[in-house]
Amino acid sequence: MLRFLLIACVVAVAPLQGHANPTAEIEENDFLDLVDGEGNVLIQGRGVDAVNAEAKAQGLAFPALGYWSPEGHCFVKPAPGDCNGVFKR
């Protein structure tokens, strides 16, 4: 019985490991998969703070599913360029 409970817990928690870390950018292909997801909304802004502010203004769910920028600008302060974030509606 204990073994079954342990396996059930691992199966339940394992998918949580796939969620994006809201303090780091994800790989481009993984980000593009999120953009195409049903009910997901793409937000662009100058750095992660601007992206989050716009997402909050639109009433989107937090935390973000993922952040990405071609130059790695999302978490640089002050942000030297655009950042993209994907959120659930």
N, C-alpha and C positions, 0 to 999 in steps of 0.2 A: 504494500500500500504506500509506504514512504517513497519507494522508487517511482511509482506512478505519479505521485504528487510532485516530486522533483522534476520529472520529465514534463509534466503539464506546465510547471512554472517556467522552465527553460523555453518551451514552445511559445508561451505567452509573452515572454520578455524579449526574445530574440528579434522580432520585427522592430522593436523600439530602437535597436542599434542602427537601423537604416535611416533614421531621421537625421536631417541636417543639423549640424552644430550651429546654433545661431550666433556664434562668435568667430566663425571662419568661413571662407568661401569654399564652395564645392567645385568639383570638376565640371568643365563645360558641358560634356555630353549628359551628365546626370542633371544638370540645371535645365538643359533643353528638354529633357524628358518631363521635368516638373512643369515647365511652361505649357506643354501640350496636354497636361492632365486636366480632366473634366472638373470644372468648378475652381480651378486655380487662376489667380490674377497676377499678371506681371506688373511690377511697379519699378520705375526708374527714377533715380535722383542722384544728387552729388554726395556720395558717401552713404553709409548705412543709416545714419541719423535722419537724413532727408528721406530716404526710402521708407523708414519706419514711420516717420511723421505723416507721410502721404497715405500709407496703409491704414494708420489709425484714423485719419480724416475720412477715409472711405469705409470705415467700420469692418475691416478685414480681420480674420482670426490670427492671433499670435500664439506661439512664435512663428516666424517665417519658416517655410519649408526649405528655403535655401537662398543664398546670395552668391552672385558671381559678377565679375567684371573682367574684361579682356586684359587689363593691366594690373589687376590685383589691388584696386583702389578702395574697395568697400570699407575696410577697417583701418585705413590710414587716416590719421587726424593731424591737420585738417585734410579733408579728402581732395586729392588733386584731380579727380575725374569722376565720371559716372559709375554708378553701381546699380545692379539689377537685383530685385528680390521677388520671390514668388510666395504668395499667400493664399490661403483658402478663403473662399467667399463666405 
